[in-house]
Amino acid sequence: MSAAQGKTAELEQYKAELAATADRVPDALKADFTNLKDTAIAGLKDQTVYSSGKFEKAMAPVTTWLSANCK
């Protein structure tokens, strides 16, 4: 398996885990999970998503909810 194939497989695994978690959150948080997914995907083509803080901003409500509800 090439390094690129390994990264693709790893990315697909993370996408599946995020989708599975998003399916279990309250309806009020589903839009935040969708925004996080869309932002992360955009970051694959535009690295400024990460350097500009957009990813961290998209991740904040999800991280807050996970910290409070998944101990």
C-alpha positions as CSV (number, residue, x, y, z in Angstrom):
1,M,0.0,0.0,0.0
2,S,1.4,3.4,-0.9
3,A,1.6,6.3,1.5
4,A,-1.1,8.1,-0.4
5,Q,-3.4,5.0,-0.2
6,G,-2.7,4.8,3.5
7,K,-3.7,8.5,4.0
8,T,-6.8,8.0,1.9
9,A,-7.8,5.0,4.0
10,E,-7.1,6.9,7.2
11,L,-9.2,9.9,6.0
12,E,-12.1,7.6,5.1
13,Q,-12.0,6.1,8.6
14,Y,-12.1,9.5,10.2
15,K,-15.0,10.6,8.0
16,A,-16.9,7.4,8.9
17,E,-16.2,8.0,12.6
18,L,-17.3,11.7,12.4
19,A,-20.5,10.7,10.5
20,A,-21.3,8.0,13.1
21,T,-20.8,10.5,16.0
22,A,-22.9,13.1,14.2
23,D,-25.8,10.6,13.9
24,R,-25.9,10.4,17.7
25,V,-25.8,14.1,18.7
26,P,-28.8,16.2,19.4
27,D,-30.5,17.8,16.5
28,A,-29.3,21.2,17.6
29,L,-25.7,20.2,17.1
30,K,-26.1,18.4,13.7
31,A,-25.5,21.6,11.8
32,D,-22.2,22.1,13.7
33,F,-21.1,18.7,12.7
34,T,-22.0,19.3,9.1
35,N,-20.0,22.6,9.2
36,L,-17.0,20.8,10.7
37,K,-17.1,18.1,8.0
38,D,-17.4,20.7,5.2
39,T,-14.6,22.8,6.7
40,A,-12.3,19.8,7.0
41,I,-13.0,18.8,3.4
42,A,-12.3,22.3,2.2
43,G,-9.0,22.3,4.1
44,L,-7.9,19.4,1.9
45,K,-7.7,21.7,-1.1
46,D,-7.1,25.0,0.8
47,Q,-4.6,24.9,3.6
48,T,-5.5,28.4,4.7
49,V,-8.6,26.9,6.3
50,Y,-6.2,25.7,9.0
51,S,-3.8,28.6,9.2
52,S,-6.7,31.1,9.3
53,G,-8.4,29.5,12.3
54,K,-11.5,28.5,10.3
55,F,-11.0,24.8,11.2
56,E,-10.6,25.6,14.9
57,K,-13.7,27.8,14.8
58,A,-15.7,25.0,13.2
59,M,-14.5,22.5,15.7
60,A,-15.2,24.6,18.8
61,P,-18.9,23.7,19.3
62,V,-18.3,20.1,18.5
63,T,-15.4,19.9,21.0
64,T,-17.3,21.6,23.7
65,W,-20.3,19.2,23.3
66,L,-18.0,16.1,23.2
67,S,-16.1,17.3,26.3
68,A,-19.4,17.8,28.2
69,N,-21.2,14.7,27.0
70,C,-18.6,12.0,26.2
71,K,-16.7,11.3,29.4
